[in-house]
Amino acid sequence: MIDQLARQLGVDKKVAEQAARQALPALLGGMQANAQDPGGAASLAKAVDEHDSSLLDGGVSTSTR
């Protein structure tokens, strides 16, 4: 997955891995805070529902359904 991310970003694998390690905690923390608000939770659920589920299959995709 890191190799694919690196290709999509146009960087080497080490840079992509470092970026992911720094970005993921912030993204997950923001999602957690958003999910604690009823309106934010509904918005988050809608966004998740509208996106391609291939990430769960081990792929990285930027497309939507």
Secondary structure as GFF3:
##gff-version 3
##sequence-region A 1 65
A	DSSP	alpha_helix	2	9	.	.	.	ID=ss1
A	DSSP	alpha_helix	13	35	.	.	.	ID=ss2
A	DSSP	alpha_helix	38	50	.	.	.	ID=ss3
A	DSSP	three_ten_helix	53	57	.	.	.	ID=ss4
###
